[in-house]
Amino acid sequence: MDQLSQIISKFSIQAGVFYTGKLCGLSSFEQNAIEGHIHVLKSGRLKVTGLSIGDRVLTEPSIIFIPRPQSHRLMAGADDDAELVCATLQYGIGNINPVTQALPDVLVLPLARAPQLLQNLNWVLSESTSAKQGHQAIMDRLMEVFIVSMLRHLIEQNKMQKGLLAGMAHGQLSKVLQAIQEEPGHSWTLDEMADIALMSRAKFAALFKNVIDKTPNDYLTDWRVSVAQKLLLDGKPVSLVAQSVGYDSPSTLSRAFQKKCQLSPKAWLKRMNE
């Protein structure tokens, strides 16, 4: 299985399309602890305010991808003729996961740079006018396909300068990332990772930190904890989860969990199930 498919299968993205059509007026989205958003401007003019990157006025078809919770507002007048598709985003293991950590706070991508995504978008819009049974579920799944296609575009075009997606676009580092993803329980050493990348230990460590923005050991810990979170949500006992992701005891896993989540595995699982 390819790397992106591995990540999506482990840390699912759930989209919920809640609006399709023309926008006239103001729509506000307050920050909460759960949802990110994606807004796709199909046509017209749109002003987006409140973003961490500052206000934006979009005059061409564009994607506004907000992977983590963030307050923002959409504004369009009657003459702006703004046609939108809007969806919420949730992730199987919460907002701190390999997908969101690989992305900036906000991503604005003109569709002209990714014309292949227009077909996915048109499928969503076509389904939005359907009165048939299951049309909401189909729209949601099609939006998830749209998001995965967008992530693939970012990798193939090497659009990310730092993080997991940047590493997946790097010929040597991608092999190391895939090996870790396939065997999180292996006792990985820096020398083994460097050998896979066909690099010296020092050169590999420096390159990994520069591209992934984490040391190899920190990335390994983050990946193991993320996999452990998925296994815990699947109902696996802590002792088995610890062994599966390369820790010799539940207490060792708990320390890694505490470092990343500021919670023990049991406390994190309780919060997720509330």
Buried (B, 14 or more C-beta within 10 A) or exposed (E): EEBBEBBBEBBBBBBBBEEBBBBEEEBEBEEEEEBBBBBBBBEBBBBBBBBEEEEBEBEEBBBBBBBBBBBBBBBBEEEBBBBBBBBBBBBBBBBBBBBBBBBBBBBBBEBEEBEEBBEBBEBBBEBBEEEEEEBBEBBBBBBBBBBBBBBBBBBEEEBBEBBBBBBBBBEBBBBBBBBBBEEBEEEBEBEBBBBBBEBEBEEBBEBBBEBBBBEBBBBBBBBBBBBBBBBBBEEBEBEEBBBBBBBEEBEEBBEBBBEBBEBBBEBBBEEBEE
